[in-house]
Amino acid sequence: MLRKLIDAGKKGITTADLPAGVRVSHFVLCLRKRGIIISSDRVSHGGPFAGIHSVYRCEMDLTVLEEAGLAA
């Protein structure tokens, strides 16, 4: 999730940007508990499932030095 937030930059990410079933808000909470500053803006949208969703943005300048748990 942190990698997704960093890659998204100021555009941010929403649950629609990730595969179905990914609990974005849970991962954001876990990152916040570890001291990562993440903003969340509520925005409305139309379409067949109109409503309100959050856009999450990492508000820190971070650099990934190593990624663990990825297959080669």
N, CA, C, O and CB atoms as a CASP TS submission, in Angstrom:
PFRMAT TS
TARGET T0000
AUTHOR 0000-0000-0000
METHOD Language model
MODEL 1
PARENT N/A
ATOM      1  N   MET     1       0.826  -1.185   0.000  1.00  0.00           N
ATOM      2  CA  MET     1       0.000   0.000   0.000  1.00  0.00           C
ATOM      3  C   MET     1       0.875   1.254   0.000  1.00  0.00           C
ATOM      4  O   MET     1       0.584   2.232  -0.689  1.00  0.00           O
ATOM      5  CB  MET     1      -0.942  -0.005   1.208  1.00  0.00           C
ATOM      6  N   LEU     2       1.942   1.204   0.780  1.00  0.00           N
ATOM      7  CA  LEU     2       2.831   2.370   0.814  1.00  0.00           C
ATOM      8  C   LEU     2       3.414   2.635  -0.568  1.00  0.00           C
ATOM      9  O   LEU     2       3.488   3.784  -1.001  1.00  0.00           O
ATOM     10  CB  LEU     2       3.966   2.161   1.840  1.00  0.00           C
ATOM     11  N   ARG     3       3.825   1.585  -1.257  1.00  0.00           N
ATOM     12  CA  ARG     3       4.359   1.744  -2.616  1.00  0.00           C
ATOM     13  C   ARG     3       3.305   2.373  -3.522  1.00  0.00           C
ATOM     14  O   ARG     3       3.636   3.257  -4.313  1.00  0.00           O
ATOM     15  CB  ARG     3       4.819   0.377  -3.193  1.00  0.00           C
ATOM     16  N   LYS     4       2.050   1.945  -3.431  1.00  0.00           N
ATOM     17  CA  LYS     4       0.973   2.509  -4.252  1.00  0.00           C
ATOM     18  C   LYS     4       0.785   3.993  -3.953  1.00  0.00           C
ATOM     19  O   LYS     4       0.609   4.795  -4.870  1.00  0.00           O
ATOM     20  CB  LYS     4      -0.345   1.751  -4.010  1.00  0.00           C
ATOM     21  N   LEU     5       0.821   4.358  -2.677  1.00  0.00           N
ATOM     22  CA  LEU     5       0.667   5.760  -2.288  1.00  0.00           C
ATOM     23  C   LEU     5       1.821   6.612  -2.814  1.00  0.00           C
ATOM     24  O   LEU     5       1.607   7.712  -3.323  1.00  0.00           O
ATOM     25  CB  LEU     5       0.580   5.880  -0.764  1.00  0.00           C
ATOM     26  N   ILE     6       3.028   6.102  -2.689  1.00  0.00           N
ATOM     27  CA  ILE     6       4.191   6.840  -3.185  1.00  0.00           C
ATOM     28  C   ILE     6       4.096   7.014  -4.691  1.00  0.00           C
ATOM     29  O   ILE     6       4.308   8.112  -5.206  1.00  0.00           O
ATOM     30  CB  ILE     6       5.500   6.117  -2.810  1.00  0.00           C
ATOM     31  N   ASP     7       3.777   5.935  -5.401  1.00  0.00           N
ATOM     32  CA  ASP     7       3.681   5.998  -6.861  1.00  0.00           C
ATOM     33  C   ASP     7       2.576   6.938  -7.331  1.00  0.00           C
ATOM     34  O   ASP     7       2.719   7.589  -8.366  1.00  0.00           O
ATOM     35  CB  ASP     7       3.442   4.612  -7.425  1.00  0.00           C
ATOM     36  N   ALA     8       1.471   7.016  -6.580  1.00  0.00           N
ATOM     37  CA  ALA     8       0.338   7.858  -6.973  1.00  0.00           C
ATOM     38  C   ALA     8       0.644   9.345  -6.799  1.00  0.00           C
ATOM     39  O   ALA     8       0.057  10.179  -7.489  1.00  0.00           O
ATOM     40  CB  ALA     8      -0.897   7.487  -6.158  1.00  0.00           C
ATOM     41  N   GLY     9       1.543   9.681  -5.899  1.00  0.00           N
ATOM     42  CA  GLY     9       1.893  11.079  -5.675  1.00  0.00           C
ATOM     43  C   GLY     9       0.701  11.912  -5.235  1.00  0.00           C
ATOM     44  O   GLY     9      -0.143  11.444  -4.471  1.00  0.00           O
ATOM     45  N   LYS    10       0.632  13.141  -5.716  1.00  0.00           N
ATOM     46  CA  LYS    10      -0.436  14.060  -5.309  1.00  0.00           C
ATOM     47  C   LYS    10      -1.806  13.656  -5.858  1.00  0.00           C
ATOM     48  O   LYS    10      -2.832  14.112  -5.352  1.00  0.00           O
ATOM     49  CB  LYS    10      -0.105  15.467  -5.766  1.00  0.00           C
ATOM     50  N   LYS    11      -1.832  12.808  -6.883  1.00  0.00           N
ATOM     51  CA  LYS    11      -3.110  12.307  -7.412  1.00  0.00           C
ATOM     52  C   LYS    11      -3.833  11.480  -6.352  1.00  0.00           C
ATOM     53  O   LYS    11      -5.055  11.553  -6.223  1.00  0.00           O
ATOM     54  CB  LYS    11      -2.880  11.458  -8.691  1.00  0.00           C
ATOM     55  N   GLY    12      -3.073  10.697  -5.599  1.00  0.00           N
ATOM     56  CA  GLY    12      -3.645   9.853  -4.566  1.00  0.00           C
ATOM     57  C   GLY    12      -4.253   8.584  -5.130  1.00  0.00           C
ATOM     58  O   GLY    12      -4.250   8.362  -6.341  1.00  0.00           O
ATOM     59  N   ILE    13      -4.778   7.751  -4.234  1.00  0.00           N
ATOM     60  CA  ILE    13      -5.423   6.509  -4.652  1.00  0.00           C
ATOM     61  C   ILE    13      -6.785   6.373  -3.976  1.00  0.00           C
ATOM     62  O   ILE    13      -7.045   6.963  -2.928  1.00  0.00           O
ATOM     63  CB  ILE    13      -4.531   5.292  -4.320  1.00  0.00           C
ATOM     64  N   THR    14      -7.634   5.586  -4.602  1.00  0.00           N
ATOM     65  CA  THR    14      -8.941   5.244  -4.048  1.00  0.00           C
ATOM     66  C   THR    14      -9.090   3.731  -4.116  1.00  0.00           C
ATOM     67  O   THR    14      -8.250   3.047  -4.701  1.00  0.00           O
ATOM     68  CB  THR    14     -10.105   5.969  -4.819  1.00  0.00           C
ATOM     69  N   THR    15     -10.138   3.216  -3.532  1.00  0.00           N
ATOM     70  CA  THR    15     -10.375   1.774  -3.601  1.00  0.00           C
ATOM     71  C   THR    15     -10.595   1.328  -5.046  1.00  0.00           C
ATOM     72  O   THR    15     -10.343   0.168  -5.373  1.00  0.00           O
ATOM     73  CB  THR    15     -11.587   1.388  -2.735  1.00  0.00           C
ATOM     74  N   ALA    16     -11.059   2.223  -5.912  1.00  0.00           N
ATOM     75  CA  ALA    16     -11.291   1.875  -7.317  1.00  0.00           C
ATOM     76  C   ALA    16      -9.974   1.644  -8.068  1.00  0.00           C
ATOM     77  O   ALA    16      -9.980   1.033  -9.136  1.00  0.00           O
ATOM     78  CB  ALA    16     -12.098   2.982  -8.008  1.00  0.00           C
ATOM     79  N   ASP    17      -8.856   2.119  -7.530  1.00  0.00           N
ATOM     80  CA  ASP    17      -7.557   1.964  -8.181  1.00  0.00           C
ATOM     81  C   ASP    17      -6.916   0.600  -7.909  1.00  0.00           C
ATOM     82  O   ASP    17      -5.911   0.252  -8.529  1.00  0.00           O
ATOM     83  CB  ASP    17      -6.623   3.063  -7.722  1.00  0.00           C
ATOM     84  N   LEU    18      -7.488  -0.161  -6.996  1.00  0.00           N
ATOM     85  CA  LEU    18      -6.888  -1.423  -6.573  1.00  0.00           C
ATOM     86  C   LEU    18      -7.841  -2.590  -6.841  1.00  0.00           C
ATOM     87  O   LEU    18      -9.035  -2.381  -7.054  1.00  0.00           O
ATOM     88  CB  LEU    18      -6.518  -1.368  -5.079  1.00  0.00           C
ATOM     89  N   PRO    19      -7.318  -3.804  -6.832  1.00  0.00           N
ATOM     90  CA  PRO    19      -8.191  -4.968  -7.071  1.00  0.00           C
ATOM     91  C   PRO    19      -9.315  -5.056  -6.039  1.00  0.00           C
ATOM     92  O   PRO    19      -9.166  -4.628  -4.894  1.00  0.00           O
ATOM     93  CB  PRO    19      -7.368  -6.263  -7.049  1.00  0.00           C
ATOM     94  N   ALA    20     -10.428  -5.616  -6.467  1.00  0.00           N
ATOM     95  CA  ALA    20     -11.582  -5.783  -5.565  1.00  0.00           C
ATOM     96  C   ALA    20     -11.157  -6.568  -4.328  1.00  0.00           C
ATOM     97  O   ALA    20     -10.382  -7.520  -4.415  1.00  0.00           O
ATOM     98  CB  ALA    20     -12.759  -6.508  -6.290  1.00  0.00           C
ATOM     99  N   GLY    21     -11.663  -6.162  -3.206  1.00  0.00           N
ATOM    100  CA  GLY    21     -11.388  -6.862  -1.960  1.00  0.00           C
ATOM    101  C   GLY    21     -10.258  -6.276  -1.138  1.00  0.00           C
ATOM    102  O   GLY    21     -10.109  -6.633   0.031  1.00  0.00           O
ATOM    103  N   VAL    22      -9.450  -5.380  -1.713  1.00  0.00           N
ATOM    104  CA  VAL    22      -8.365  -4.763  -0.957  1.00  0.00           C
ATOM    105  C   VAL    22      -8.976  -3.737  -0.006  1.00  0.00           C
ATOM    106  O   VAL    22      -9.678  -2.822  -0.435  1.00  0.00           O
ATOM    107  CB  VAL    22      -7.307  -4.098  -1.910  1.00  0.00           C
ATOM    108  N   ARG    23      -8.705  -3.895   1.274  1.00  0.00           N
ATOM    109  CA  ARG    23      -9.262  -2.999   2.284  1.00  0.00           C
ATOM    110  C   ARG    23      -8.324  -1.809   2.482  1.00  0.00           C
ATOM    111  O   ARG    23      -7.505  -1.784   3.400  1.00  0.00           O
ATOM    112  CB  ARG    23      -9.489  -3.751   3.627  1.00  0.00           C
ATOM    113  N   VAL    24      -8.467  -0.836   1.603  1.00  0.00           N
ATOM    114  CA  VAL    24      -7.566   0.320   1.581  1.00  0.00           C
ATOM    115  C   VAL    24      -7.554   1.026   2.933  1.00  0.00           C
ATOM    116  O   VAL    24      -6.484   1.338   3.455  1.00  0.00           O
ATOM    117  CB  VAL    24      -7.980   1.304   0.474  1.00  0.00           C
ATOM    118  N   SER    25      -8.717   1.280   3.498  1.00  0.00           N
ATOM    119  CA  SER    25      -8.773   2.026   4.759  1.00  0.00           C
ATOM    120  C   SER    25      -8.025   1.297   5.870  1.00  0.00           C
ATOM    121  O   SER    25      -7.416   1.942   6.723  1.00  0.00           O
ATOM    122  CB  SER    25     -10.228   2.259   5.177  1.00  0.00           C
ATOM    123  N   HIS    26      -8.059  -0.031   5.876  1.00  0.00           N
ATOM    124  CA  HIS    26      -7.329  -0.802   6.894  1.00  0.00           C
ATOM    125  C   HIS    26      -5.820  -0.616   6.731  1.00  0.00           C
ATOM    126  O   HIS    26      -5.111  -0.378   7.709  1.00  0.00           O
ATOM    127  CB  HIS    26      -7.693  -2.306   6.803  1.00  0.00           C
ATOM    128  N   PHE    27      -5.332  -0.724   5.498  1.00  0.00           N
ATOM    129  CA  PHE    27      -3.904  -0.559   5.260  1.00  0.00           C
ATOM    130  C   PHE    27      -3.462   0.870   5.558  1.00  0.00           C
ATOM    131  O   PHE    27      -2.364   1.081   6.073  1.00  0.00           O
ATOM    132  CB  PHE    27      -3.558  -0.928   3.816  1.00  0.00           C
ATOM    133  N   VAL    28      -4.294   1.844   5.246  1.00  0.00           N
ATOM    134  CA  VAL    28      -3.980   3.241   5.564  1.00  0.00           C
ATOM    135  C   VAL    28      -3.873   3.403   7.083  1.00  0.00           C
ATOM    136  O   VAL    28      -2.955   4.064   7.571  1.00  0.00           O
ATOM    137  CB  VAL    28      -5.067   4.204   4.982  1.00  0.00           C
ATOM    138  N   LEU    29      -4.790   2.814   7.821  1.00  0.00           N
ATOM    139  CA  LEU    29      -4.746   2.881   9.284  1.00  0.00           C
ATOM    140  C   LEU    29      -3.453   2.265   9.814  1.00  0.00           C
ATOM    141  O   LEU    29      -2.813   2.831  10.700  1.00  0.00           O
ATOM    142  CB  LEU    29      -5.965   2.164   9.894  1.00  0.00           C
ATOM    143  N   CYS    30      -3.070   1.112   9.278  1.00  0.00           N
ATOM    144  CA  CYS    30      -1.825   0.458   9.712  1.00  0.00           C
ATOM    145  C   CYS    30      -0.609   1.338   9.451  1.00  0.00           C
ATOM    146  O   CYS    30       0.283   1.429  10.293  1.00  0.00           O
ATOM    147  CB  CYS    30      -1.652  -0.885   8.998  1.00  0.00           C
ATOM    148  N   LEU    31      -0.569   1.984   8.290  1.00  0.00           N
ATOM    149  CA  LEU    31       0.544   2.877   7.972  1.00  0.00           C
ATOM    150  C   LEU    31       0.544   4.103   8.880  1.00  0.00           C
ATOM    151  O   LEU    31       1.600   4.546   9.330  1.00  0.00           O
ATOM    152  CB  LEU    31       0.477   3.310   6.505  1.00  0.00           C
ATOM    153  N   ARG    32      -0.628   4.646   9.147  1.00  0.00           N
ATOM    154  CA  ARG    32      -0.717   5.803  10.045  1.00  0.00           C
ATOM    155  C   ARG    32      -0.213   5.440  11.441  1.00  0.00           C
ATOM    156  O   ARG    32       0.456   6.249  12.084  1.00  0.00           O
ATOM    157  CB  ARG    32      -2.172   6.320  10.123  1.00  0.00           C
ATOM    158  N   LYS    33      -0.524   4.234  11.916  1.00  0.00           N
ATOM    159  CA  LYS    33      -0.056   3.787  13.230  1.00  0.00           C
ATOM    160  C   LYS    33       1.459   3.685  13.283  1.00  0.00           C
ATOM    161  O   LYS    33       2.051   3.734  14.362  1.00  0.00           O
ATOM    162  CB  LYS    33      -0.675   2.443  13.582  1.00  0.00           C
ATOM    163  N   ARG    34       2.089   3.542  12.122  1.00  0.00           N
ATOM    164  CA  ARG    34       3.548   3.462  12.050  1.00  0.00           C
ATOM    165  C   ARG    34       4.187   4.829  11.790  1.00  0.00           C
ATOM    166  O   ARG    34       5.393   4.922  11.561  1.00  0.00           O
ATOM    167  CB  ARG    34       3.962   2.483  10.958  1.00  0.00           C
ATOM    168  N   GLY    35       3.372   5.887  11.827  1.00  0.00           N
ATOM    169  CA  GLY    35       3.895   7.237  11.723  1.00  0.00           C
ATOM    170  C   GLY    35       3.892   7.845  10.331  1.00  0.00           C
ATOM    171  O   GLY    35       4.396   8.952  10.145  1.00  0.00           O
ATOM    172  N   ILE    36       3.332   7.142   9.342  1.00  0.00           N
ATOM    173  CA  ILE    36       3.256   7.682   7.991  1.00  0.00           C
ATOM    174  C   ILE    36       2.083   8.664   7.936  1.00  0.00           C
ATOM    175  O   ILE    36       0.970   8.327   8.341  1.00  0.00           O
ATOM    176  CB  ILE    36       3.092   6.538   6.927  1.00  0.00           C
ATOM    177  N   ILE    37       2.328   9.861   7.443  1.00  0.00           N
ATOM    178  CA  ILE    37       1.278  10.882   7.356  1.00  0.00           C
ATOM    179  C   ILE    37       0.531  10.708   6.038  1.00  0.00           C
ATOM    180  O   ILE    37       1.095  10.886   4.958  1.00  0.00           O
ATOM    181  CB  ILE    37       1.879  12.325   7.468  1.00  0.00           C
ATOM    182  N   ILE    38      -0.741  10.358   6.149  1.00  0.00           N
ATOM    183  CA  ILE    38      -1.595  10.118   4.983  1.00  0.00           C
ATOM    184  C   ILE    38      -2.849  10.966   5.134  1.00  0.00           C
ATOM    185  O   ILE    38      -3.560  10.878   6.135  1.00  0.00           O
ATOM    186  CB  ILE    38      -1.956   8.596   4.835  1.00  0.00           C
ATOM    187  N   SER    39      -3.108  11.791   4.121  1.00  0.00           N
ATOM    188  CA  SER    39      -4.337  12.593   4.142  1.00  0.00           C
ATOM    189  C   SER    39      -5.449  11.812   3.446  1.00  0.00           C
ATOM    190  O   SER    39      -5.188  10.921   2.638  1.00  0.00           O
ATOM    191  CB  SER    39      -4.118  13.983   3.451  1.00  0.00           C
ATOM    192  N   SER    40      -6.674  12.156   3.769  1.00  0.00           N
ATOM    193  CA  SER    40      -7.818  11.544   3.097  1.00  0.00           C
ATOM    194  C   SER    40      -8.861  12.628   2.849  1.00  0.00           C
ATOM    195  O   SER    40      -9.329  13.293   3.772  1.00  0.00           O
ATOM    196  CB  SER    40      -8.417  10.368   3.943  1.00  0.00           C
ATOM    197  N   ASP    41      -9.205  12.783   1.585  1.00  0.00           N
ATOM    198  CA  ASP    41     -10.230  13.746   1.186  1.00  0.00           C
ATOM    199  C   ASP    41     -11.448  12.977   0.699  1.00  0.00           C
ATOM    200  O   ASP    41     -11.319  12.022  -0.067  1.00  0.00           O
ATOM    201  CB  ASP    41      -9.701  14.716   0.082  1.00  0.00           C
ATOM    202  N   ARG    42     -12.613  13.386   1.136  1.00  0.00           N
ATOM    203  CA  ARG    42     -13.863  12.745   0.705  1.00  0.00           C
ATOM    204  C   ARG    42     -14.363  13.478  -0.534  1.00  0.00           C
ATOM    205  O   ARG    42     -14.517  14.699  -0.525  1.00  0.00           O
ATOM    206  CB  ARG    42     -14.950  12.760   1.851  1.00  0.00           C
ATOM    207  N   VAL    43     -14.616  12.721  -1.599  1.00  0.00           N
ATOM    208  CA  VAL    43     -15.096  13.304  -2.852  1.00  0.00           C
ATOM    209  C   VAL    43     -16.312  12.520  -3.336  1.00  0.00           C
ATOM    210  O   VAL    43     -16.409  11.309  -3.135  1.00  0.00           O
ATOM    211  CB  VAL    43     -13.975  13.307  -3.934  1.00  0.00           C
ATOM    212  N   SER    44     -17.228  13.228  -3.971  1.00  0.00           N
ATOM    213  CA  SER    44     -18.415  12.555  -4.511  1.00  0.00           C
ATOM    214  C   SER    44     -18.159  12.191  -5.964  1.00  0.00           C
ATOM    215  O   SER    44     -17.337  12.812  -6.638  1.00  0.00           O
ATOM    216  CB  SER    44     -19.684  13.455  -4.386  1.00  0.00           C
ATOM    217  N   HIS    45     -18.866  11.187  -6.431  1.00  0.00           N
ATOM    218  CA  HIS    45     -18.725  10.734  -7.810  1.00  0.00           C
ATOM    219  C   HIS    45     -20.052  10.206  -8.316  1.00  0.00           C
ATOM    220  O   HIS    45     -20.897   9.760  -7.540  1.00  0.00           O
ATOM    221  CB  HIS    45     -17.637   9.655  -7.927  1.00  0.00           C
ATOM    222  N   GLY    46     -20.224  10.260  -9.628  1.00  0.00           N
ATOM    223  CA  GLY    46     -21.442   9.757 -10.258  1.00  0.00           C
ATOM    224  C   GLY    46     -21.251   8.332 -10.736  1.00  0.00           C
ATOM    225  O   GLY    46     -20.412   7.596 -10.216  1.00  0.00           O
ATOM    226  N   GLY    47     -22.034   7.951 -11.727  1.00  0.00           N
ATOM    227  CA  GLY    47     -21.934   6.612 -12.278  1.00  0.00           C
ATOM    228  C   GLY    47     -22.970   5.679 -11.688  1.00  0.00           C
ATOM    229  O   GLY    47     -23.806   6.099 -10.888  1.00  0.00           O
ATOM    230  N   PRO    48     -22.920   4.422 -12.076  1.00  0.00           N
ATOM    231  CA  PRO    48     -23.928   3.467 -11.617  1.00  0.00           C
ATOM    232  C   PRO    48     -23.883   3.221 -10.111  1.00  0.00           C
ATOM    233  O   PRO    48     -24.888   2.812  -9.529  1.00  0.00           O
ATOM    234  CB  PRO    48     -23.754   2.160 -12.340  1.00  0.00           C
ATOM    235  N   PHE    49     -22.750   3.459  -9.473  1.00  0.00           N
ATOM    236  CA  PHE    49     -22.633   3.292  -8.024  1.00  0.00           C
ATOM    237  C   PHE    49     -22.234   4.626  -7.398  1.00  0.00           C
ATOM    238  O   PHE    49     -21.255   4.711  -6.656  1.00  0.00           O
ATOM    239  CB  PHE    49     -21.595   2.181  -7.670  1.00  0.00           C
ATOM    240  N   ALA    50     -23.002   5.653  -7.707  1.00  0.00           N
ATOM    241  CA  ALA    50     -22.707   7.007  -7.237  1.00  0.00           C
ATOM    242  C   ALA    50     -22.635   7.054  -5.718  1.00  0.00           C
ATOM    243  O   ALA    50     -23.332   6.315  -5.022  1.00  0.00           O
ATOM    244  CB  ALA    50     -23.764   7.993  -7.742  1.00  0.00           C
ATOM    245  N   GLY    51     -21.782   7.931  -5.221  1.00  0.00           N
ATOM    246  CA  GLY    51     -21.654   8.081  -3.781  1.00  0.00           C
ATOM    247  C   GLY    51     -20.461   8.939  -3.426  1.00  0.00           C
ATOM    248  O   GLY    51     -20.077   9.840  -4.172  1.00  0.00           O
ATOM    249  N   ILE    52     -19.883   8.648  -2.280  1.00  0.00           N
ATOM    250  CA  ILE    52     -18.734   9.387  -1.776  1.00  0.00           C
ATOM    251  C   ILE    52     -17.631   8.378  -1.461  1.00  0.00           C
ATOM    252  O   ILE    52     -17.894   7.314  -0.902  1.00  0.00           O
ATOM    253  CB  ILE    52     -19.110  10.239  -0.510  1.00  0.00           C
ATOM    254  N   HIS    53     -16.412   8.717  -1.820  1.00  0.00           N
ATOM    255  CA  HIS    53     -15.283   7.862  -1.477  1.00  0.00           C
ATOM    256  C   HIS    53     -14.104   8.731  -1.043  1.00  0.00           C
ATOM    257  O   HIS    53     -14.116   9.949  -1.221  1.00  0.00           O
ATOM    258  CB  HIS    53     -14.890   6.955  -2.677  1.00  0.00           C
ATOM    259  N   SER    54     -13.105   8.096  -0.480  1.00  0.00           N
ATOM    260  CA  SER    54     -11.918   8.829  -0.028  1.00  0.00           C
ATOM    261  C   SER    54     -10.795   8.689  -1.034  1.00  0.00           C
ATOM    262  O   SER    54     -10.635   7.656  -1.685  1.00  0.00           O
ATOM    263  CB  SER    54     -11.457   8.329   1.350  1.00  0.00           C
ATOM    264  N   VAL    55     -10.019   9.763  -1.143  1.00  0.00           N
ATOM    265  CA  VAL    55      -8.784   9.758  -1.911  1.00  0.00           C
ATOM    266  C   VAL    55      -7.663   9.896  -0.880  1.00  0.00           C
ATOM    267  O   VAL    55      -7.613  10.868  -0.127  1.00  0.00           O
ATOM    268  CB  VAL    55      -8.746  10.923  -3.008  1.00  0.00           C
ATOM    269  N   TYR    56      -6.769   8.913  -0.859  1.00  0.00           N
ATOM    270  CA  TYR    56      -5.678   8.890   0.111  1.00  0.00           C
ATOM    271  C   TYR    56      -4.384   9.344  -0.553  1.00  0.00           C
ATOM    272  O   TYR    56      -4.073   8.950  -1.677  1.00  0.00           O
ATOM    273  CB  TYR    56      -5.510   7.477   0.716  1.00  0.00           C
ATOM    274  N   ARG    57      -3.623  10.196   0.178  1.00  0.00           N
ATOM    275  CA  ARG    57      -2.346  10.704  -0.323  1.00  0.00           C
ATOM    276  C   ARG    57      -1.302  10.629   0.779  1.00  0.00           C
ATOM    277  O   ARG    57      -1.569  10.986   1.926  1.00  0.00           O
ATOM    278  CB  ARG    57      -2.489  12.158  -0.840  1.00  0.00           C
ATOM    279  N   CYS    58      -0.117  10.164   0.424  1.00  0.00           N
ATOM    280  CA  CYS    58       1.003  10.190   1.360  1.00  0.00           C
ATOM    281  C   CYS    58       1.526  11.620   1.385  1.00  0.00           C
ATOM    282  O   CYS    58       1.843  12.182   0.337  1.00  0.00           O
ATOM    283  CB  CYS    58       2.137   9.163   0.953  1.00  0.00           C
ATOM    284  N   GLU    59       1.618  12.212   2.568  1.00  0.00           N
ATOM    285  CA  GLU    59       2.027  13.602   2.705  1.00  0.00           C
ATOM    286  C   GLU    59       3.477  13.738   3.166  1.00  0.00           C
ATOM    287  O   GLU    59       3.877  14.774   3.699  1.00  0.00           O
ATOM    288  CB  GLU    59       1.113  14.312   3.676  1.00  0.00           C
ATOM    289  N   MET    60       4.252  12.684   2.954  1.00  0.00           N
ATOM    290  CA  MET    60       5.653  12.707   3.333  1.00  0.00           C
ATOM    291  C   MET    60       6.500  12.423   2.093  1.00  0.00           C
ATOM    292  O   MET    60       6.061  11.714   1.188  1.00  0.00           O
ATOM    293  CB  MET    60       5.944  11.674   4.461  1.00  0.00           C
ATOM    294  N   ASP    61       7.704  12.970   2.053  1.00  0.00           N
ATOM    295  CA  ASP    61       8.643  12.622   0.991  1.00  0.00           C
ATOM    296  C   ASP    61       9.376  11.362   1.423  1.00  0.00           C
ATOM    297  O   ASP    61      10.237  11.402   2.302  1.00  0.00           O
ATOM    298  CB  ASP    61       9.648  13.796   0.694  1.00  0.00           C
ATOM    299  N   LEU    62       9.028  10.247   0.801  1.00  0.00           N
ATOM    300  CA  LEU    62       9.614   8.963   1.166  1.00  0.00           C
ATOM    301  C   LEU    62      10.324   8.350  -0.027  1.00  0.00           C
ATOM    302  O   LEU    62       9.941   8.563  -1.177  1.00  0.00           O
ATOM    303  CB  LEU    62       8.541   8.007   1.698  1.00  0.00           C
ATOM    304  N   THR    63      11.355   7.591   0.266  1.00  0.00           N
ATOM    305  CA  THR    63      12.075   6.843  -0.749  1.00  0.00           C
ATOM    306  C   THR    63      12.116   5.386  -0.322  1.00  0.00           C
ATOM    307  O   THR    63      12.464   5.086   0.820  1.00  0.00           O
ATOM    308  CB  THR    63      13.510   7.410  -0.963  1.00  0.00           C
ATOM    309  N   VAL    64      11.769   4.488  -1.212  1.00  0.00           N
ATOM    310  CA  VAL    64      11.817   3.065  -0.913  1.00  0.00           C
ATOM    311  C   VAL    64      13.231   2.579  -1.176  1.00  0.00           C
ATOM    312  O   VAL    64      13.743   2.698  -2.289  1.00  0.00           O
ATOM    313  CB  VAL    64      10.777   2.266  -1.760  1.00  0.00           C
ATOM    314  N   LEU    65      13.862   2.028  -0.137  1.00  0.00           N
ATOM    315  CA  LEU    65      15.220   1.523  -0.264  1.00  0.00           C
ATOM    316  C   LEU    65      15.222   0.039  -0.621  1.00  0.00           C
ATOM    317  O   LEU    65      16.104  -0.438  -1.336  1.00  0.00           O
ATOM    318  CB  LEU    65      15.994   1.756   1.031  1.00  0.00           C
ATOM    319  N   GLU    66      14.227  -0.681  -0.116  1.00  0.00           N
ATOM    320  CA  GLU    66      14.150  -2.113  -0.353  1.00  0.00           C
ATOM    321  C   GLU    66      12.695  -2.547  -0.212  1.00  0.00           C
ATOM    322  O   GLU    66      11.975  -2.069   0.665  1.00  0.00           O
ATOM    323  CB  GLU    66      15.070  -2.900   0.631  1.00  0.00           C
ATOM    324  N   GLU    67      12.276  -3.450  -1.077  1.00  0.00           N
ATOM    325  CA  GLU    67      10.922  -3.979  -0.977  1.00  0.00           C
ATOM    326  C   GLU    67      11.004  -5.439  -0.573  1.00  0.00           C
ATOM    327  O   GLU    67      11.632  -6.249  -1.255  1.00  0.00           O
ATOM    328  CB  GLU    67      10.148  -3.815  -2.317  1.00  0.00           C
ATOM    329  N   ALA    68      10.372  -5.765   0.528  1.00  0.00           N
ATOM    330  CA  ALA    68      10.380  -7.136   1.032  1.00  0.00           C
ATOM    331  C   ALA    68       9.129  -7.868   0.572  1.00  0.00           C
ATOM    332  O   ALA    68       8.087  -7.255   0.340  1.00  0.00           O
ATOM    333  CB  ALA    68      10.479  -7.154   2.572  1.00  0.00           C
ATOM    334  N   GLY    69       9.241  -9.158   0.447  1.00  0.00           N
ATOM    335  CA  GLY    69       8.082  -9.985   0.157  1.00  0.00           C
ATOM    336  C   GLY    69       7.664 -10.027  -1.302  1.00  0.00           C
ATOM    337  O   GLY    69       6.579 -10.523  -1.604  1.00  0.00           O
ATOM    338  N   LEU    70       8.480  -9.528  -2.215  1.00  0.00           N
ATOM    339  CA  LEU    70       8.143  -9.570  -3.629  1.00  0.00           C
ATOM    340  C   LEU    70       8.887 -10.706  -4.316  1.00  0.00           C
ATOM    341  O   LEU    70      10.078 -10.915  -4.082  1.00  0.00           O
ATOM    342  CB  LEU    70       8.468  -8.231  -4.302  1.00  0.00           C
ATOM    343  N   ALA    71       8.181 -11.430  -5.159  1.00  0.00           N
ATOM    344  CA  ALA    71       8.814 -12.517  -5.913  1.00  0.00           C
ATOM    345  C   ALA    71       9.718 -11.928  -6.985  1.00  0.00           C
ATOM    346  O   ALA    71       9.412 -10.886  -7.565  1.00  0.00           O
ATOM    347  CB  ALA    71       7.747 -13.451  -6.553  1.00  0.00           C
ATOM    348  N   ALA    72      10.810 -12.587  -7.238  1.00  0.00           N
ATOM    349  CA  ALA    72      11.765 -12.115  -8.257  1.00  0.00           C
ATOM    350  C   ALA    72      11.258 -12.366  -9.658  1.00  0.00           C
ATOM    351  O   ALA    72      11.935 -12.031 -10.629  1.00  0.00           O
ATOM    352  CB  ALA    72      13.117 -12.792  -8.079  1.00  0.00           C
TER
END
